[in-house]
């Protein structure tokens, strides 16, 4: 064997920097990196598609929950029709928010109705007193018993207005 030849166990001496690595020296190095990049890209695409599908399913579930909430609200409170819900309920409400809105709305309407009843009782009482005064005036010859002006009808009308 000559001195210029090398066998498989010895490496020829070269002036190469050992800090640089050549990926082409590794068998299949560039192909392996390209394969990994394609695999990572495929996984990113699959993950994005999975997120989009999950978002679509969440939106579909929210729509079903909202419809169920509307139906439950209308079973409890028939006066809250689709028209009223569409017109007055918050537009982008979740099922829980819609249910809370309905409960608050019913409580508000009940309070208003209670106030009207109380006011109506007071108005009814004042009306009865005014009618009683008019009857007394009529029975007493057309003069209002509490009249200071002598004009019984005008005084009775003023009392009714108070």
C-alpha atoms as one frame of an Amber mdcrd trajectory, in Angstrom:
protein
   0.000   0.000   0.000   1.243   3.438  -0.787   1.403   6.314   1.640  -0.976
   8.465  -0.403  -3.840   6.061  -0.119  -6.120   5.951   2.860  -8.028   3.081
   4.178 -11.542   3.228   5.608 -10.370   3.716   9.177  -8.180   6.736   8.621
  -9.264  10.124   7.426  -7.176  12.258   5.122  -5.723  15.317   6.689  -7.463
  18.480   5.523  -7.532  22.126   6.504 -11.250  22.348   7.266 -12.865  24.223
  10.122 -14.482  21.698  12.409 -17.063  24.230  13.703 -18.949  24.290  10.425
 -21.191  21.369   9.706 -22.176  20.416   6.259 -25.672  18.950   6.079 -24.887
  17.437   2.743 -22.246  15.301   4.400 -24.972  13.619   6.457 -26.903  11.064
   4.516 -30.340  12.507   3.679 -29.827  15.668   5.818 -31.530  18.183   3.550
 -34.221  15.735   2.670 -34.848  15.048   6.365 -35.129  18.783   7.193 -37.483
  19.326   4.268 -39.587  16.386   5.382 -39.783  17.798   8.934 -40.733  21.250
   7.627 -43.497  19.779   5.513 -44.693  17.717   8.496 -44.734  20.809  10.734
 -46.616  22.802   8.103 -49.147  19.982   7.751 -49.610  19.898  11.535 -50.093
  23.678  11.690 -52.738  23.467   8.969 -54.477  20.595  10.765 -54.378  22.522
  14.055 -55.845  25.613  12.385 -58.605  23.540  10.787 -59.326  21.889  14.153
 -59.588  25.311  15.851 -61.937  26.548  13.117 -64.093  23.438  13.472 -64.156
  23.838  17.259 -65.188  27.502  16.868 -67.934  26.500  14.424 -69.215  23.821
  16.820 -69.121  26.262  19.768 -71.136  28.797  17.763 -73.635  26.092  16.812
 -73.921  24.987  20.456 -74.408  28.599  21.581 -77.191  29.042  19.017 -78.922
  25.894  20.289 -78.585  27.051  23.916 -79.982  30.465  22.975 -82.989  28.883
  21.253 -83.609  26.654  24.269 -83.386  29.687  26.565 -85.936  31.568  24.433
 -88.309  28.599  24.563 -87.918  28.266  28.348 -88.524  31.996  28.813 -91.675
  31.845  26.697 -92.962  28.791  28.585 -92.624  30.712  31.853 -93.718  34.085
  30.513 -96.023  33.819  27.514 -96.175  37.616  27.316 -92.541  37.632  26.134
 -93.301  36.730  22.537 -90.774  36.311  19.732 -91.611  39.837  18.573 -90.858
  41.322  21.992 -87.686  39.295  22.409 -86.483  40.249  18.928 -87.284  43.919
  19.440 -86.151  44.528  23.034 -83.746  41.786  24.129 -80.001  42.427  23.832
 -78.877  41.481  20.321 -75.674  39.540  21.048 -76.765  38.039  24.357 -75.774
  34.557  25.439 -78.406  32.152  26.731 -77.593  33.092  30.340 -77.686  36.821
  29.566 -81.035  36.465  27.793 -82.504  34.551  30.719 -81.278  37.229  33.148
 -82.683  39.971  30.917 -86.076  38.239  30.851 -86.136  37.850  34.634 -85.188
  41.513  35.104 -87.781  42.629  32.551 -90.575  40.635  34.193 -89.597  42.002
  37.623 -89.647  45.542  36.203 -93.047  45.072  34.550 -94.458  43.555  37.765
 -93.191  46.545  39.747 -94.724  48.996  37.249 -98.041  47.136  37.394 -97.966
  47.211  41.197 -97.327  50.961  41.140-100.206  51.435  38.718-102.517  49.460
  41.002-101.491  51.605  43.966-101.961  54.794  41.933-105.289  53.541  40.610
-106.480  52.858  44.168-105.495  56.391  45.173-107.136  57.819  42.053-110.218
  55.699  42.683-110.369  56.930  46.255-110.064  60.572  45.138-112.724  60.008
  42.484-115.086  58.503  45.048-114.527  61.458  47.357-115.190  63.877  44.514
-118.370  62.061  43.524-119.528  62.059  47.131-118.917  65.811  47.279-120.905
  66.318  44.093-123.771  64.258  45.499-123.770  66.289  48.698-123.699  69.461
  46.658-126.591  68.293  44.540-128.584  67.244  47.580-127.860  70.537  49.305
-129.355  72.649  46.554-126.328  73.071  44.303-123.855  74.541  46.731-120.708
  72.789  47.714-120.505  72.423  51.475-116.845  73.432  51.589-117.251  76.254
  49.065-115.743  79.541  50.021-116.436  81.230  46.708-120.078  80.385  46.412
-119.452  78.506  43.171-119.906  74.897  44.267-119.278  73.272  40.866-116.003
  75.137  40.369-114.846  74.223  43.879-115.797  70.568  43.393-113.905  70.462
  40.066-110.853  71.989  41.751-111.001  69.350  44.464-111.214  66.586  41.857
-108.126  67.963  40.113-106.081  67.741  43.321
